[in-house]
Amino acid sequence: MRTRATAFVALLALAGCGADPVWAPDAAVARARYVHDAPPSITVYTVISNRDNSGAHSALLINGSERVMFDPAGTWYHPAVPERNDVHFGMTPRMVDFYIDYHARETFRVIEQTVPVTPEQAELALLRAKDYGAVPKAFCARSTSSILQGVPGFEGVRSSFFPGSVMASVARVTGVEGRVIYDGDAPNNHGVLMTQQNVILEE
């Protein structure tokens, strides 16, 4: 019988080890920069299959001197949100809603875990996300856990390739608050993404 580890090794082989670097121009990043008025926080997003409860994706929303989304090896894209190696700048409330809506659908739910942090913790997380580099496919949980482990208060986060394992360890971080987000959108989210893009472009 095939073990979970063996199956994951096969997945890595299929996914390959390369990452596609993306580097938005300075002007685009500066123009999109968004400062949120809420207290500093780090939010972990985990996409979970509604069919078998397996973890499908991990990401970080970091609210410090600016608010960005670290979406490692993710597929979400919006023309109003410039990207530098999996770090998306300009994460306004509307863009965060778009991000969640893109992932939550009939076949997947999104788990949101928010931890209040100090400004120093938030800035360290921002720096680590910006410095991490482009993430290869299937390494979303590994990169997310790596960034968190370097931030005081998150040392207990488990290093793992499995989003569900990272989510479980984040649940033990002091002060964490969570919610589960469901959506009845069709399994194919291409239409959701196109709608999101058109709403902004037409304003």
C-alpha positions as CSV (number, residue, x, y, z in Angstrom):
1,M,0.0,0.0,0.0
2,R,1.3,3.4,-0.9
3,T,2.2,5.6,2.1
4,R,1.4,9.3,2.3
5,A,5.1,10.2,2.1
6,T,5.6,8.1,-1.0
7,A,2.6,9.7,-2.7
8,F,4.0,13.1,-1.8
9,V,7.4,12.3,-3.3
10,A,5.6,11.3,-6.5
11,L,3.7,14.7,-6.4
12,L,6.9,16.6,-6.1
13,A,8.3,14.7,-9.1
14,L,5.3,15.6,-11.2
15,A,5.4,19.2,-10.0
16,G,9.0,19.8,-10.8
17,C,11.5,21.9,-8.8
18,G,11.5,25.1,-10.8
19,A,9.9,28.4,-9.7
20,D,8.9,31.2,-12.0
21,P,10.4,34.5,-10.7
22,V,8.1,37.6,-11.0
23,W,9.4,41.1,-10.3
24,A,7.0,44.1,-10.7
25,P,8.5,47.5,-11.4
26,D,9.2,49.8,-8.5
27,A,6.6,52.3,-9.7
28,A,3.9,49.7,-9.7
29,V,4.7,48.5,-6.2
30,A,4.9,52.0,-4.8
31,R,1.6,52.9,-6.5
32,A,-0.2,49.9,-5.1
33,R,1.2,50.1,-1.5
34,Y,-1.6,49.8,1.0
35,V,-1.5,50.6,4.8
36,H,-4.3,49.0,6.7
37,D,-5.6,50.8,9.8
38,A,-6.1,47.6,11.9
39,P,-3.4,46.6,14.5
40,P,-0.5,44.5,13.2
41,S,-1.3,40.9,12.5
42,I,-0.3,37.8,10.7
43,T,-3.0,35.7,9.0
44,V,-2.6,32.2,7.7
45,Y,-4.9,31.0,5.0
46,T,-5.3,27.3,4.4
47,V,-7.4,25.9,1.5
48,I,-9.0,22.6,2.5
49,S,-10.7,20.1,0.2
50,N,-14.4,19.5,1.0
51,R,-14.1,16.1,-0.5
52,D,-11.4,14.5,1.6
53,N,-10.4,17.3,4.1
54,S,-6.8,17.3,2.7
55,G,-4.9,20.6,2.6
56,A,-4.5,22.2,-0.9
57,H,-2.7,25.5,-0.3
58,S,-1.1,27.7,2.4
59,A,-0.6,31.5,2.3
60,L,0.1,34.5,4.6
61,L,-1.5,37.9,4.9
62,I,0.9,40.2,6.7
63,N,-0.3,43.5,8.1
64,G,2.5,45.7,9.2
65,S,3.9,49.0,7.8
66,E,2.0,47.8,4.7
67,R,-0.3,44.9,4.0
68,V,0.8,42.2,1.6
69,M,-0.1,38.6,0.7
70,F,2.6,36.0,0.5
71,D,0.9,33.5,-1.9
72,P,3.6,30.8,-2.5
73,A,3.3,29.0,-5.8
74,G,-0.3,30.3,-5.9
75,T,-2.4,30.9,-9.0
76,W,-4.3,34.0,-7.9
77,Y,-3.6,37.1,-10.0
78,H,-5.1,40.6,-10.3
79,P,-3.7,43.3,-12.6
80,A,-4.2,45.9,-9.8
81,V,-2.0,43.9,-7.4
82,P,1.7,43.9,-8.5
83,E,3.7,40.8,-7.5
84,R,7.3,40.2,-6.6
85,N,8.2,36.5,-6.3
86,D,4.9,35.4,-4.7
87,V,4.5,38.6,-2.6
88,H,1.4,40.6,-3.7
89,F,1.3,44.3,-2.8
90,G,-1.8,46.5,-2.3
91,M,-3.9,44.0,-0.4
92,T,-6.9,46.3,0.4
93,P,-10.0,44.8,2.0
94,R,-11.5,44.3,-1.4
95,M,-8.5,42.4,-2.7
96,V,-8.4,40.2,0.4
97,D,-12.1,39.4,-0.3
98,F,-11.2,38.6,-3.9
99,Y,-8.4,36.4,-2.8
100,I,-10.7,34.4,-0.5
101,D,-13.5,34.2,-3.0
102,Y,-11.1,32.8,-5.6
103,H,-10.1,29.9,-3.4
104,A,-13.4,29.2,-1.6
105,R,-15.8,27.3,-3.8
106,E,-18.0,24.2,-3.9
107,T,-15.0,21.9,-3.6
108,F,-12.8,23.9,-1.2
109,R,-13.2,25.9,2.0
110,V,-10.8,28.4,3.4
111,I,-9.6,28.5,7.0
112,E,-8.5,31.9,8.2
113,Q,-6.2,32.1,11.3
114,T,-5.3,35.5,12.5
115,V,-2.7,36.2,15.2
116,P,-2.2,39.7,16.7
117,V,1.5,40.6,16.7
118,T,3.7,43.5,17.6
119,P,4.9,46.0,14.9
120,E,8.4,44.3,15.2
121,Q,7.0,40.9,14.6
122,A,5.0,42.1,11.6
123,E,8.0,43.8,10.1
124,L,10.1,40.7,10.5
125,A,7.5,38.6,8.8
126,L,7.3,41.2,5.9
127,L,11.0,41.1,5.5
128,R,11.2,37.3,5.5
129,A,8.4,37.1,2.9
130,K,10.0,39.6,0.6
131,D,13.4,37.9,0.9
132,Y,12.1,34.4,0.4
133,G,12.1,34.3,-3.4
134,A,9.9,32.5,-5.9
135,V,8.5,29.3,-4.5
136,P,8.4,26.0,-6.5
137,K,5.1,24.2,-7.0
138,A,4.0,22.0,-4.0
139,F,6.2,24.0,-1.6
140,C,3.5,26.4,-0.4
141,A,3.2,25.0,3.1
142,R,7.0,24.5,3.5
143,S,7.7,28.1,2.6
144,T,4.8,29.4,4.8
145,S,6.0,27.5,7.8
146,S,9.7,28.5,7.2
147,I,8.7,32.2,7.3
148,L,6.7,31.8,10.4
149,Q,9.3,29.9,12.3
150,G,11.7,32.8,12.1
151,V,9.2,35.2,13.8
152,P,9.2,35.3,17.6
153,G,6.0,33.6,19.0
154,F,5.8,31.3,16.0
155,E,8.7,29.0,16.7
156,G,6.4,26.2,17.5
157,V,4.9,26.2,14.0
158,R,5.6,22.8,12.4
159,S,7.8,22.6,9.4
160,S,5.8,20.7,6.8
161,F,5.0,20.2,3.2
162,F,1.3,19.6,4.2
163,P,-0.9,22.7,4.6
164,G,-3.1,20.9,7.1
165,S,-0.2,20.2,9.4
166,V,0.9,23.9,9.3
167,M,-2.7,24.9,10.0
168,A,-2.9,22.6,13.0
169,S,0.3,24.0,14.5
170,V,-0.8,27.6,14.0
171,A,-3.9,26.8,15.9
172,R,-1.7,26.4,19.0
173,V,-0.2,29.9,18.7
174,T,-1.1,32.2,21.5
175,G,-3.9,34.6,20.7
176,V,-4.9,33.0,17.4
177,E,-8.5,33.6,16.2
178,G,-10.0,31.6,13.3
179,R,-13.0,31.3,11.0
180,V,-14.0,28.9,8.2
181,I,-15.2,30.4,4.9
182,Y,-17.5,28.4,2.6
183,D,-18.7,29.4,-0.9
184,G,-21.0,27.7,-3.4
185,D,-19.1,28.8,-6.5
186,A,-18.6,26.3,-9.2
187,P,-15.4,24.1,-8.9
188,N,-13.9,25.9,-11.9
189,N,-12.9,29.3,-10.5
190,H,-11.8,30.9,-13.9
191,G,-15.1,32.9,-14.1
192,V,-14.6,34.2,-10.5
193,L,-11.2,35.5,-11.4
194,M,-12.3,37.2,-14.6
195,T,-15.2,38.9,-12.7
196,Q,-12.8,40.2,-10.0
197,Q,-10.5,41.7,-12.6
198,N,-13.3,43.3,-14.6
199,V,-14.8,44.9,-11.5
200,I,-11.6,46.8,-10.8
201,L,-10.7,47.6,-14.3
202,E,-14.1,49.1,-15.0
203,E,-14.1,51.5,-12.1
